[in-house]
Amino acid sequence: MPHLVKFAEYVNSHKTEMAEEIVNAVIERAGLKIQAEERENAVGMYKDFLTFLGDIAEQHRTTAPEALINWSKKNAAMQVASGGKISEIIVRYQPTREVFIEVVNEIGEQLKLCIKEQSEIIKKVDLLLDTSLNETVFAYEAMTERMEERYQEETARLSAPIVPVREGVVVLPLIGEMTAFRAKYILENVLPELSGSDITHAIIDFSGITPVEIEVAQYLNQMKGMLQLLGIQVLATGFRPDTVKSLVDSGLTDFKNLRAFTTVKQALDSLEKISV
């Protein structure tokens, strides 16, 4: 396929000016306003893309190179790191595709390629663009999900501190919206910190949380069970009517036998009476 080799040679020897032309055309067509540094980065990215296009044409490949996939993941990482939205990337693909088709047609005329030969090159452009878009979106979603999980873990850790209030007694204040993720995190990562300690009583304060779902109520029941298995007696404070209703609706009867008080102070006073 000499026409593909001829096209690849042209791209590899003109990719700098081609990248400049493509970036300018995409910016104008998409109505983008970008800083000079971002424009220079875009030119560099399109030079890389043109290198991939030249390689896939010259080597007669029918699949996208691994280097393009890694390049797309890198672009996604840059977008995540900058706090950008994935839509900012997606919106550029259609005008990029249109510009590339025009560029291929112009080069085809210069190289005297027939319509069939130009069409074959455009298919390779489509292959690269589709692969790049898919890999970028997949990588972006995976990275943002990991960031969200780390954020949730940090939020769960900070919103469920273990507070020593006197010898052998700690308070676990539950604060904010108690989601299943947060409840599970507390169960698996916070409460185990009490294992092997000298803690004899734990006061779980519910006054700072919003109404809980049934799934969350089940996790709260498991918290109570874990503490008891660790030899720690559990007291509860701050139950609101909506929280109580959620716990009752969950069908978990263990909460009925839980020592409950209106405030943490009342719970501490009760322990004072039995000389904790």
Secondary structure, DSSP 4 states (H G I P E B T S, - for coil): -HHHHHHHHHHHHHHHHHHHHHHHHHHHHHT----HHHHHHHHHHHHHHHHHHHHHHHTT-SS--HHHHHHHHHHHHHHHHTT--THHHHTTHHHHHHHHHHHHHHHHHHHT--HHHHHHHHHHHHHHHHHHHHHHHHHHHHHHHHHHHHHHHHHHHHTS--EEEETTEEEEEEEE---HHHHHHIIIIIGGGGTTSS--EEEEEEEEE----HHHHHHHHHHHHHHHHTT-EEEEE---HHHHHHHHHTT-GGGGGSEEESSHHHHHHHHHHTT-
